[in-house]
Amino acid sequence: MSEHQLPLLKVKDLHVYYGAIHAIKGITLEVTEGEIVTLIGANGAGKSTTLNTIAGPLKPRQGTIAFAGLPVEGTAASRMVYRGLSLCPEGRRIFQQMTVRDNLLMGGFSRPKEELPASVDHVYSFFPRLKEREKQIAGTLSGGEQQMLAMGRALMSKPKLMMLDEPSMGLAPILVEQIFDIIRDLNQSGTTILLVEQNAQMALSVAHRAYVMETGRITMSGAAEELLHDDNVRKAYLGS
């Protein structure tokens, strides 16, 4: 990351509430173009809330979010997709009764119609399993295939920044390896990624930088490689 390069995403002093519950307590983070940045922490730390606030569905009570140099405040979540931000949500949330291909086309709603076939082919280059299953009803896919479909759908909008929320959740270890290989490939092909993940070992092994989140606050940050070998991180999140 060049010190002269402006961040693609800049979050400053963010406070988010659920009613009276203070869920996010003044976090500051940034993501520069070309990076994989991961946000790790225990369940309930506020990681998904952070992504949903950046994407638009949740509104902060205090703080600022800038994406590609423009403020996010007051922008509808659907408009953020047009600006180049996509979210692959926790739990996948695919359209269960639609085919694989139709799910992907739904993800391309912000693209010109004539570009959609090429966008689908682009997704299939990363997820050849989806090409094999393109006429299959999405709800009949395996868990790993559904996760691939959710990621492919998010990729359809050609995002400047792709946010992934718990992509390994509920998957067998061999599928987790596959998903993280794809995350690495997506990044190497030019997609900037903000990754929320409970599997800290895998997240830190693929990311460039990392933030550690505890009860709504960021308690540590730095190069992912350094945090991977930090004693406190290892004891808290890596089981060693």
C-alpha positions in Angstrom: 0.0 0.0 0.0 1.5 3.3 -1.1 1.5 6.0 1.7 0.3 8.5 -1.0 -2.6 6.4 -2.2 -6.0 7.5 -0.9 -8.1 4.9 0.7 -11.0 3.4 -1.3 -13.0 3.1 1.9 -12.5 5.3 5.0 -14.5 4.8 8.2 -13.9 7.3 11.0 -15.2 7.4 14.5 -18.3 5.2 13.7 -21.0 4.7 16.3 -24.0 2.4 15.6 -26.9 1.6 17.9 -29.6 -1.0 18.0 -32.2 0.9 20.0 -30.4 1.6 23.3 -27.6 -0.9 22.6 -24.4 0.7 21.6 -23.1 -1.9 19.1 -20.2 0.0 17.4 -18.2 2.3 19.6 -16.1 4.7 17.6 -14.3 2.5 15.2 -11.9 3.8 12.5 -10.6 1.8 9.6 -9.6 2.0 6.0 -9.2 -0.1 2.9 -6.9 0.9 0.0 -7.4 -0.2 -3.5 -5.9 -3.7 -4.2 -5.9 -4.9 -0.6 -7.5 -7.7 1.2 -8.3 -6.3 4.7 -9.9 -8.6 7.3 -11.9 -7.8 10.4 -11.6 -10.6 12.9 -13.2 -11.1 16.3 -15.5 -13.3 18.3 -19.2 -13.7 17.5 -21.1 -10.6 18.5 -18.1 -8.3 18.3 -19.9 -6.1 15.8 -18.2 -7.2 12.5 -21.4 -7.8 10.5 -22.9 -4.6 11.9 -19.9 -2.8 10.6 -20.4 -4.2 7.1 -24.1 -3.5 7.0 -23.5 0.1 8.1 -20.9 0.6 5.3 -23.2 -1.0 2.8 -26.2 1.2 3.7 -28.9 -0.9 5.4 -27.9 0.4 8.9 -27.5 4.1 9.7 -24.8 5.3 12.1 -25.6 7.7 14.9 -22.2 9.3 14.7 -19.1 9.2 12.5 -18.4 9.3 8.8 -18.0 6.7 6.0 -16.4 7.7 2.6 -16.3 5.3 -0.3 -14.3 6.2 -3.5 -13.9 9.7 -2.1 -17.7 10.4 -1.6 -19.7 10.2 1.6 -22.0 7.2 2.1 -24.4 9.0 4.4 -27.9 9.3 2.9 -27.1 6.9 0.0 -29.5 4.0 -0.4 -27.9 0.5 -0.3 -29.0 -0.1 -3.9 -27.2 3.1 -5.0 -24.0 1.9 -3.3 -24.0 -1.0 -5.7 -24.0 1.4 -8.6 -21.1 3.2 -7.0 -19.1 0.0 -6.9 -19.7 -1.6 -3.5 -21.0 -5.1 -3.1 -21.8 -7.2 0.0 -21.9 -10.9 0.1 -24.0 -11.3 3.3 -23.7 -13.7 6.1 -25.9 -16.7 5.5 -25.6 -16.4 1.7 -29.3 -15.3 1.2 -29.5 -16.6 -2.4 -32.8 -16.8 -4.2 -33.6 -20.4 -3.3 -36.3 -21.0 -6.0 -34.4 -19.5 -8.9 -31.7 -21.1 -11.1 -28.0 -20.5 -10.5 -27.8 -18.3 -13.7 -30.9 -16.3 -12.7 -29.4 -15.6 -9.3 -26.3 -14.3 -11.0 -28.3 -12.1 -13.3 -30.1 -10.6 -10.3 -26.6 -9.6 -9.0 -26.0 -7.8 -12.2 -28.9 -5.4 -12.0 -26.6 -2.4 -12.0 -24.8 -3.4 -15.2 -25.9 -2.6 -18.8 -28.0 -5.5 -20.1 -25.6 -6.1 -23.0 -22.7 -6.7 -20.6 -24.4 -9.4 -18.5 -23.4 -12.5 -20.6 -19.7 -11.5 -20.3 -20.2 -10.8 -16.6 -21.7 -14.3 -16.1 -18.8 -15.8 -18.0 -16.4 -13.8 -15.8 -18.0 -15.3 -12.7 -17.8 -18.8 -14.2 -14.1 -18.4 -14.7 -13.7 -18.2 -10.9 -16.5 -20.7 -10.1 -16.5 -23.4 -12.8 -18.8 -25.5 -10.5 -21.5 -22.8 -11.0 -21.2 -23.2 -14.8 -21.9 -26.9 -14.4 -24.9 -26.1 -12.3 -26.2 -23.0 -14.1 -29.7 -24.5 -14.8 -30.1 -26.0 -11.3 -32.4 -24.6 -8.7 -30.2 -22.7 -6.2 -31.9 -24.2 -3.1 -30.8 -27.7 -4.2 -27.1 -26.8 -4.2 -24.7 -27.9 -1.5 -23.6 -25.4 1.2 -20.3 -24.8 -0.5 -21.9 -24.3 -3.9 -24.4 -21.9 -2.4 -21.5 -19.9 -0.9 -19.9 -19.8 -4.3 -23.1 -18.6 -5.8 -23.5 -15.8 -3.2 -19.9 -14.7 -4.0 -20.5 -14.9 -7.7 -23.7 -12.8 -7.4 -21.7 -10.1 -5.5 -19.1 -10.2 -8.2 -21.6 -9.6 -11.0 -21.8 -5.9 -10.3 -18.0 -5.6 -11.0 -17.4 -4.1 -7.6 -14.5 -1.8 -6.7 -14.8 -3.2 -3.2 -16.3 -6.6 -2.4 -17.3 -7.2 1.3 -17.5 -10.8 2.4 -19.3 -11.6 5.6 -18.3 -15.0 7.1 -17.8 -16.9 3.7 -16.5 -20.0 5.5 -19.4 -20.4 7.9 -20.7 -23.9 8.1 -18.4 -25.3 5.4 -16.2 -28.4 5.6 -12.5 -27.7 5.9 -11.7 -28.7 2.3 -14.4 -26.3 1.1 -13.0 -23.5 3.3 -9.6 -24.0 1.6 -11.3 -23.6 -1.8 -13.2 -20.5 -0.8 -10.1 -18.8 0.4 -8.2 -19.8 -2.7 -10.9 -18.1 -4.7 -10.7 -15.0 -2.5 -7.0 -14.8 -3.2 -7.6 -15.2 -6.9 -10.3 -12.5 -6.9 -7.9 -10.1 -5.3 -5.1 -10.9 -7.6 -7.4 -10.2 -10.6 -8.0 -6.7 -9.2 -10.9 -6.9 -6.7 -10.4 -5.1 -3.4 -11.8 -7.1 -0.5 -13.0 -6.4 3.0 -13.4 -9.7 4.7 -15.2 -10.5 8.0 -14.4 -14.0 9.2 -14.4 -16.0 12.4 -11.8 -18.3 11.0 -9.0 -16.0 12.0 -6.2 -18.4 10.9 -7.5 -18.4 7.3 -8.4 -14.8 7.2 -5.0 -13.6 8.4 -3.2 -16.0 6.1 -5.0 -14.4 3.0 -5.2 -10.7 4.1 -2.7 -7.9 3.7 -3.9 -6.0 6.8 -6.2 -6.8 9.7 -8.3 -5.2 12.4 -9.2 -7.1 15.6 -12.7 -6.2 16.9 -13.9 -6.8 20.5 -17.4 -5.7 21.8 -17.8 -2.9 19.2 -14.2 -1.5 19.4 -11.1 -2.1 17.4 -8.5 -3.2 19.8 -5.6 -4.1 17.5 -4.6 -3.5 13.9 -1.6 -4.1 11.6 -0.1 -6.2 9.0 -2.0 -9.6 8.8 1.3 -11.5 9.0 2.3 -9.8 12.2 -1.1 -10.4 13.9 -0.9 -14.0 12.8 2.1 -14.4 15.0 1.1 -12.1 17.8 0.8 -14.0 21.1 -2.4 -12.2 22.2 -4.2 -12.9 18.9 -3.0 -16.5 18.9 -4.4 -17.1 22.4 -7.7 -15.3 21.7 -8.5 -16.4 18.2 -6.1 -19.1 16.9 -6.3 -21.6 19.8 -2.6 -21.5 20.6 
